[in-house]
Amino acid sequence: MEIVYKNKKLQKLADNHKKLYQKFGKNCGELIILSLTYLNASTCLADIPTAIKPHPLKGKHNGKFAVDTKHPYRLIFEPKGKYNINDYSTIKSIVIIDLNCDYH
């Protein structure tokens, strides 16, 4: 899956494990890295394992998706390009919005 980040600052943080651990703690940092690894290794959103629970969001985050990191935090992203929101196999490109957000 093609992954881009909302900004360079977020991408630098995602690419630096040490900074992730410093900012979010080792356990949460590892879960963020695991989620990013699954997203990078997949060809589409349908390939993401249910263990990290990819799910669409509603309300102010309508049209975006999230995967679990450390409860209650989620990695938030939105599909990019042409896709069908009801067919996860059509989502092949995403923009990472936030690495560790509690939107509840």
C-alpha positions in Angstrom: 0.0 0.0 0.0 1.3 3.5 -0.8 1.6 5.5 2.4 2.2 9.2 2.7 2.1 11.4 5.7 0.2 14.6 6.4 3.5 16.4 7.0 7.2 15.8 7.1 7.3 16.2 10.9 4.9 13.2 11.3 6.9 11.2 8.8 10.2 11.9 10.6 8.6 10.7 13.9 7.2 7.6 12.3 10.6 6.7 10.7 12.6 7.1 14.0 11.9 4.3 16.5 13.9 6.0 19.2 11.8 9.2 19.0 8.6 7.2 18.9 9.6 5.4 22.2 10.5 8.8 23.8 7.3 10.4 22.8 4.8 7.6 23.4 6.6 5.1 25.6 8.2 1.8 24.5 5.0 -0.3 24.5 2.9 2.2 22.6 5.8 3.0 20.2 6.1 -0.7 19.4 2.4 -0.9 18.7 2.6 2.1 16.3 5.6 0.5 14.6 3.7 -2.8 14.3 0.7 -1.0 12.7 2.9 0.9 10.3 4.6 -2.4 9.3 1.3 -4.1 8.5 0.1 -1.1 6.5 3.4 -1.0 4.6 3.4 -4.7 3.9 -0.2 -4.7 2.6 -1.3 -4.1 -1.0 -4.7 -2.8 0.1 -6.7 -2.2 3.3 -8.4 -5.6 3.0 -5.1 -7.2 3.6 -4.7 -5.7 7.1 -5.0 -8.3 9.9 -8.1 -8.0 12.1 -5.7 -8.0 15.1 -5.1 -4.3 14.7 -8.8 -3.7 14.0 -9.0 -1.4 10.9 -12.3 0.4 11.1 -14.0 3.4 9.5 -14.6 6.5 11.6 -17.7 8.6 11.9 -18.6 12.1 13.2 -15.8 14.7 12.8 -13.5 12.0 11.4 -16.0 10.7 8.9 -14.2 9.3 5.8 -11.1 8.4 7.8 -10.0 5.1 9.2 -8.2 4.0 12.3 -6.2 1.0 13.6 -5.6 0.2 17.2 -2.4 1.1 19.0 -2.6 1.2 22.8 -6.1 1.6 24.1 -7.7 4.1 23.8 -5.3 5.4 21.2 -5.5 4.9 17.4 -3.4 5.5 14.3 -5.6 7.6 12.0 -5.4 7.7 8.2 -7.6 8.5 5.3 -7.8 6.9 1.9 -6.2 8.7 -1.1 -7.2 8.5 -4.7 -10.1 6.5 -6.1 -11.8 4.0 -3.8 -15.1 2.6 -2.6 -15.5 3.1 1.1 -17.4 -0.2 1.4 -14.8 -2.2 -0.5 -11.5 -2.2 1.5 -9.7 -3.9 -1.5 -10.1 -0.6 -3.4 -8.1 1.4 -0.8 -4.5 1.1 -2.0 -3.1 4.4 -0.9 -3.5 6.3 2.4 -2.4 9.5 4.2 -1.4 9.0 7.8 -3.1 11.8 9.8 -2.0 11.0 13.4 0.1 8.2 14.9 -1.5 8.1 18.4 -4.8 9.9 18.8 -7.6 9.4 21.4 -10.7 10.6 19.5 -13.2 9.1 21.9 
